[in-house]
Amino acid sequence: MSVHLLQTATSVLLKDPTASLGEVAKAAGVGRTTLHKRFPTRTELIHALATEALDLVDAAISSVDLDTDDAVEQLIANLVPLGPRVEFLLRFPNLADDERLSVRLTAMDQPVIDLISRLQGTRMRADLPAWWITQILYAGIYSAWEGIAAGRLAPLDAPRLVLTTFYQGVSGAGAAERP
């Protein structure tokens, strides 16, 4: 099945998580029969979309040299363009119920958490858990996707904005006093 079909299905399901296969087929410009041959059930389509999104994230993270000084910059630059595909993973929480996907979803963050852990005490604050800093990074990327989708943020400006906000928020300089 084409990349166009999977991208369209992702968009349709993000707009309406209850959309039927018929609605997905119509939006993609294919017949219901064509879609049903490839994905007999809505569950199989969702699994395929999640699998592809995970493949894209894995490729984005794997293509980053996590041992370089600009690894965070590379990571942001690679993840921002994935926007809706990764948003799909975040918006469909029952994906973790699928044992085939659950393992991948759990493992997806580990290389990033390891990177953050290595940078703590030098480029990042050491007083915050690495998993928390990772979530803050993802929140910035997610906000960039939303800004791009709403037309408020140019796609080429997004990585710089995320990076600037991220480092100012987790750097040791100017850190707020603990309550």
C-alpha atoms as one frame of an Amber mdcrd trajectory, in Angstrom:
protein
   0.000   0.000   0.000   1.278   3.410  -0.800   2.797   5.925   1.557  -0.006
   8.297   0.504  -2.641   5.905   1.828  -0.904   5.554   5.183  -0.368   9.309
   5.481  -4.014   9.957   4.607  -5.242   7.299   7.036  -3.119   8.873   9.764
  -4.596  12.321   9.068  -8.164  11.014   8.970  -7.801   9.087  12.232  -6.115
  11.994  13.998  -9.027  14.248  13.041 -11.616  11.601  13.930 -10.348   8.593
  15.929 -13.689   6.842  15.279 -13.472   7.158  11.472 -14.489   4.043   9.562
 -12.454   2.246   6.919 -14.919   3.626   4.379 -14.100   7.194   5.440 -10.387
   6.454   5.235 -10.781   4.929   1.761 -12.790   7.924   0.525 -10.226  10.420
   1.833  -7.384   8.431   0.238  -9.178   8.227  -3.087  -9.331   4.429  -3.138
 -12.256   2.057  -3.073 -13.376   0.405   0.136 -12.694  -2.988  -1.432  -9.102
  -1.998  -2.171  -8.575  -0.827   1.392 -10.317  -3.896   2.858  -8.091  -6.236
   0.838  -5.033  -4.708   2.472  -6.560  -4.019   5.897  -9.587  -6.242   6.545
 -10.256  -4.568   9.896  -9.807  -1.163  11.423  -7.548  -2.761  14.045  -5.209
  -4.039  11.330  -5.040  -0.583   9.748  -4.234   1.033  13.098  -1.558  -1.608
  13.734  -0.022  -0.896  10.324  -0.036   2.857  10.957   1.573   2.399  14.382
   4.181   0.007  12.988   5.107   2.442  10.248   5.295   5.337  12.722   7.573
   3.281  14.967   9.734   2.385  11.958  10.048   6.090  11.121  10.973   7.006
  14.704  13.492   4.158  14.898  15.073   5.307  11.632  15.144   8.939  12.813
  16.838   8.034  16.089  19.172   5.456  14.514  20.421   7.978  11.963  21.653
  10.266  14.758  25.187   9.807  16.031  24.269   9.912  19.711  27.913  10.360
  20.707  28.351  13.756  19.020  27.966  17.198  20.572  25.060  18.023  18.286
  23.085  14.809  18.850  20.098  16.634  20.379  20.050  19.042  17.433  20.140
  16.133  14.971  17.383  14.341  16.870  15.091  17.372  16.828  15.767  17.970
  13.124  14.901  14.328  12.376  11.764  14.124  14.528  10.061  17.426  13.685
   9.220  16.379  10.091   7.556  13.178  11.360   4.796  15.255  13.003   1.462
  13.526  12.476   2.994  10.070  12.197   4.417  10.278  15.716   1.381  12.164
  17.012  -0.570   9.057  16.032   1.490   7.013  18.504   0.736   9.502  21.268
  -2.973   9.859  20.556  -3.848   6.157  20.416  -2.965   4.969  23.937  -4.375
   1.456  23.498  -1.552   0.659  21.092   0.309  -0.578  24.161  -2.370  -3.283
  24.479  -0.973  -4.854  21.301   1.906  -7.005  22.550   3.732  -6.664  19.217
   3.743  -2.881  19.561   4.128  -2.615  23.326   7.739  -3.776  23.348   8.671
  -1.282  20.633   6.796   1.569  22.317   8.607   0.886  25.583  12.030   0.641
  23.941  11.521   3.682  21.701  12.602   6.240  24.312  15.627   4.424  25.723
  18.299   5.733  23.319  17.065   9.290  23.915  16.985   8.809  27.686  20.539
   7.413  27.508  21.640  10.460  25.489  20.057  12.852  27.993  21.687  10.959
  30.890  25.127  11.364  29.287  24.564  15.105  28.840  23.384  15.735  32.378
  25.853  17.710  34.424  27.411  19.228  31.307  24.861  20.577  28.829  21.808
  19.711  30.921  20.697  19.901  34.496  21.602  16.936  36.646  18.891  17.605
  39.229  16.049  16.438  36.957  15.368  12.818  36.007  16.497  11.958  32.472
  13.055  10.561  31.635  11.522  13.946  32.583  13.927  15.911  30.380  13.128
  13.479  27.556   9.410  14.148  28.012  10.068  17.905  27.935  11.977  17.438
  24.665   9.061  15.477  23.193   6.592  18.114  24.407   8.535  20.778  22.530
   8.561  18.691  19.369   4.831  18.001  19.761   4.163  21.724  20.201   6.120
  22.388  17.022   3.951  19.883  15.138   0.829  21.614  16.416   2.195  25.034
  15.424   3.083  23.793  11.946  -0.337  22.156  11.476  -2.095  25.356  12.602
  -0.005  27.471  10.230   1.583  29.444  13.078   5.076  28.020  12.648   7.131
  27.501   9.506   8.481  23.941   9.284  12.032  25.207   8.743  11.837  27.397
  11.876  10.533  24.612  14.115  13.798  22.797  14.955  15.528  26.027  16.031
  12.559  27.060  18.152  12.349  23.649  19.843  16.105  23.545  20.430  16.266
  27.041  21.891  13.310  26.445  24.187  14.576  23.031  25.208  18.062  24.154
  26.215  16.867  27.244  28.019  14.374  25.124  29.949  16.776  22.387  31.044
  20.088  24.159  31.223  21.723  24.736  34.570  22.061  28.481  33.892  19.335
  30.494  35.559  17.636  27.457  37.041  14.837  28.414  39.402  15.302  27.913
  43.107  13.664  24.787  44.458  10.468  25.453  46.366
